[in-house]
Amino acid sequence: MITSLAVRNLAIRRGGRLLFEGLELSLAAGEAACLLGRNGAGKTSLLRALAGLVAPEAGAIEFGDADPVEARAEHVHFVGHQDGLKSGRTAREELVFWARWMGGTDAAALAAAEVLDLGRLMDLEVRRLSAGQRRRLALSRLLASPRPLWLLDEPLSPLDAGWRARFGEIMADHLKSGGLIVAAVHDPLPIPARALEIGL
Amino acid sequence: MSRLGALLAREIVLAWGRGGGPIVSVGFYAGVATLLPLATGPEPARLAAIAPGAAWVALALAALLSLDRLFERDYEDGALDLLTLSPVPLELTCAAKCLGQWIATGAPLALAAPLAAIALGAKPTLAPLIFACALLGGLAFAFTGGIGAALSLGARRGGLLTAVIVLPLFVAPVIFGGGALDSFVAGLSWRAGFALLAAYAAAAVALGPLAMAAACRNALS
């Protein structure tokens, strides 16, 4: 179980370009951070580094006392720009598969779909969903297999005002239950969050 | 259902929808087998002589068809990112994807192989050995082909690159399988060629996922 996240003196270089260096971030259970910065500043790269998908050039990422490999395998959710959903499969097939893959159950997957009001859409192919509905389906994975650290890349962008507020409540509930959230955003998060400016 | 079981089932379903999947591969295979008599002449004796080898080479080419998207689609749509966030080692994930590819595409091609060879004039007694070679060879093609598919991730015209990487790796199983069939036709023992093919397939299953996982990690980073 992850109870804290610490980023120390982190530097990331992508395509030969240094995105940032000396980055520090410390989060305890129940806290959120929002990553701010212009396009290309390195917000997504930082999230991918936290998820273990990008190797930093320097610095360290620690998940409290947990082993980083185990922490990422068992305790981290990542919702990126690409949602990993297959357009020719139904919403139900995709959500149930990802719930199982992330350690959740079929019942939890269907319950998560209800929370995000996807119940009547579950038998539609993913390609038939609107951008907002598809985003809600991707976000429902967060509830289908509970993991404490959420790494979210522009989670709100295709959502309408009502769903932004509703997802804000879901994030607040996650923090109340001891979770941690790091989100890259252009618009303010609807929850109290520590702002971290990314870039040189 | 376990994580790997769920992934395997998903891969098989996706393979059937991946650019036409096995139907296209079997159709391509049938097309090559049909074109061959037009190019070499329809004399039964000549066709019968080359039938096993021709069927075997056509099988290797047909197996190539569906390989290029084995990892590419997961890479493009972000699924590969999520597949790494699991207690399942990426090596096993890659192995499950190749196994799914083999079940979905290799098995139908193995069923088609004896039919194509017999249609070209091969003796019906050769059919069981062609099927067994095609099944084992398909396993080798899937697991060596996966290496090429993973190495070409993110490359422009990745399908072509996959073929260039993979075809040299197909040389050994084509030689071993073809050798077993030739020996059978000549009345000699086919076991040596078949055993070498099985050994190659086993090595591909054991070592291929290590290379695929390393290539996937490199592409993701």
Interface residues (C-beta under 8 A of the other chain):
Chain A: R48 A51 G52 L53 V54 A55 E70 R72 A73 E74 V76 H77 F78 G80 H81 Q82 D83 G84 L85 K86 G88 R89 E93 F97 W98 R100 W101 M102 G103
Chain B: M1 R3 A6 L7 R10 V13 L14 G17 R73 D74 E76 D77 G78 A79 L80 D81 L82 L83 T84 L85 S86 P87 V88 L220 S221
